[in-house]
């Protein structure tokens, strides 16, 4: 299925962190990517995002508004909004 690209907006980029606001209209995606830094996600919307793994399998990730989580660098995935509503989160990448 073809998805439109999600819309990233860099809010802050300094020697410590890069903060990006991700806006996902319905049926949009990040595209397959590998995280090069440890990161924290702060959901601004509650709902379920679909995660595409490199082996073409899919999983669901339930996010709750304001409930942050972190991941280590090296995560390889595509994040897809299959909801019928917009989804937004803040991603904070930690530079070392």
C-alpha positions in Angstrom: 0.0 0.0 0.0 1.3 3.5 -0.8 1.3 5.9 2.0 2.1 9.6 2.0 5.1 10.8 4.0 4.7 12.0 7.6 5.7 15.6 8.1 8.7 16.2 10.4 9.4 19.7 11.8 12.7 20.3 13.6 12.0 22.4 16.7 15.5 22.4 18.2 18.9 21.1 17.1 21.9 21.8 19.2 25.0 20.0 20.5 22.9 18.0 23.1 19.6 17.1 21.4 17.5 17.2 18.2 13.8 17.7 18.8 11.4 16.9 16.0 7.7 17.2 15.9 6.2 14.4 13.7 2.8 15.0 12.2 1.1 12.0 10.6 -2.1 12.6 8.6 -4.1 9.4 8.1 -2.2 6.8 5.9 1.1 8.5 6.3 4.5 7.0 7.2 8.0 7.8 8.1 9.6 5.5 5.6 12.0 2.7 6.7 14.8 4.2 8.7 17.4 3.3 11.4 17.8 5.5 14.5 21.3 6.7 14.8 20.8 8.1 18.3 19.1 7.1 21.5 15.7 8.8 21.6 12.6 9.6 23.6 9.1 9.9 22.2 6.4 12.1 23.8 3.0 11.3 22.2 0.7 14.3 21.7 -2.1 12.0 20.5 -3.4 8.7 21.9 -3.9 5.8 19.5 -2.3 2.9 17.8 0.5 3.2 15.2 1.5 0.4 12.9 5.2 -0.6 12.9 6.7 -2.2 9.8 9.9 -4.2 10.6 12.8 -4.8 8.2 11.6 -8.4 7.6 8.2 -7.0 6.3 6.3 -8.1 9.4 4.0 -5.7 11.2 3.2 -4.9 14.8 1.1 -2.4 16.6 2.3 0.2 19.1 -0.2 1.8 21.4 0.7 5.3 22.5 -1.0 7.4 25.1 -0.9 11.2 25.1 1.8 12.5 27.5 3.2 9.0 28.3 6.8 9.1 27.1 9.0 6.1 26.2 12.6 5.7 25.1 14.5 3.5 22.7 18.2 2.8 22.1 19.9 3.7 18.9 19.8 1.0 16.2 16.0 0.7 16.0 15.1 -0.1 12.4 11.5 0.4 11.3 8.8 2.3 9.4 6.0 4.0 11.4 2.6 4.1 9.8 -0.6 5.9 10.8 -3.4 3.7 9.7 -5.9 5.6 11.8 -8.6 7.8 10.3 -7.3 10.7 12.4 -4.1 12.8 12.6 -1.4 11.6 14.9 1.4 13.7 16.4 4.4 13.1 18.6 7.6 14.7 19.7 10.9 12.8 19.1 13.9 13.9 21.2 17.2 12.4 19.9 20.0 12.4 22.4 23.4 13.4 21.0 26.5 12.0 22.7 
